[in-house]
């Protein structure tokens, strides 16, 4: 509010006759100074040492509402609204009495009674005869003050609305710097631990949306409900956010941009956490998959049972066929033999009819279309179906998907059923092993010309001599009492449908290793 000690001399260095004033090297007519003060757009008053008004210019009249003749001889105090704190006046007077200029704000009252905010500067001046005067200059800054207050209030309102929002909200400038955020966002910074969550959201959005992100920015359209996943894909610390953003432009408030329409672009980004919803969705999806797979398994087991029955029929039919052949070739055929031949032929026919009926009643698998498939996605689905079993049986799963697998085509349902079969086999085998910790490891890899899926367990493994035979129907390594099925046979069938290979070996975990290789196929295949 106060400045340096600075008493000005009124009418300094007047030339002879008081007509001119020396300013540096020039001599200016003193009348010019009088006119400059009289015409100035700022309210100027000159008072004596006790603030009694001796002179006031036209602008003073316009701003206060009083004509000069109404105020000359009055104290400046008559302008006071009496709402300015006493300490302000004390500071004002203490400053000017010490010959220091004072600047500050006072609440004045216009002649009409309306209050206005005066931005006032008082400069002490001393005449050549030594008498003290005060030069007062003030302007009405009410509109600017109320504008400032409105901006301030709006900012406070926006900040409190933003802060009250339960979802993380952030405003970023063109350089990606956070210029405004809320409590929910600050909490997210704590949760993320390192780095700026907004930077991570932008990185993921740009990667997921591709050119659409830039198009949304340059077209000023923004984006809505773009889902992004934060956290390593293999961990259970993944968090899902639904992000919406809108770009807005603001005029550059700097002086250099006054004559040029320079604008800054900001992005308002809202990241609504949907991890819970996503988890529910995934559970529903896993349940639907389980139902679908159970239906496929039912068809599969019916096919297996009927194929088994047909297979069991074949042995006796072969024997009957052989016996009929022997009887046909006998030369000493008698009547009894002919009767036996008829019975046997009848039995053979009846047997073949029954076998044909069994084959006919085998449920047909509905044809499945070949579509683009994601091996990582299918394996993740299969693992999600087993979440409860894995937890219940205490099996630790080491799921290591390749970060990026080449695109290929296949029959998704068949592949899913096949991987489920392999995981089933591994989970059945693991408890039979002797390891204290139950482990299942699934790896996918890009081999350049195809995709490798490796499934390791730490069960008892498959002895080397059995590794080819396990693919035979109804073969089992479970020993006496163990029932074999078409499990690995079906695996081989599905692998062959995809032009792939399957090999069983010994796992580094100590149990069984199944390596499946699928060459890349981009063309769409025919029917099943
Ligand atoms: P006062 O009783 O007059 O003063 C309040 C306090 O001010 C006192 O306690 C005292 O500390 C101090 N004070 C007052 N007069 C003197 C003095 N002569 N010497 C030392 N200390 C003193 N006021 C406005 O409200 N609006 C204006 O636009 C305005 N313009 C001014 C322009 C000039 C050039 C000057 C010199 C003063 C101006 N003043 C203005 C101040 C004004 O003169 C009064 O001091 C103020 O209005 C307070 O008046 P008051 O009657 O409420 O209280």
Boltz pocket constraint, residues with backbone or C-beta under 6 A from the ligand:
constraints:
  - pocket:
      binder: B
      contacts: [[A, 45], [A, 46], [A, 47], [A, 48], [A, 49], [A, 50], [A, 51], [A, 75], [A, 76], [A, 77], [A, 78], [A, 79], [A, 80], [A, 81], [A, 82], [A, 84], [A, 86], [A, 89], [A, 90], [A, 93], [A, 94], [A, 97], [A, 106], [A, 107], [A, 108], [A, 118], [A, 120], [A, 122], [A, 134], [A, 135], [A, 136], [A, 138]]
      max_distance: 6.0
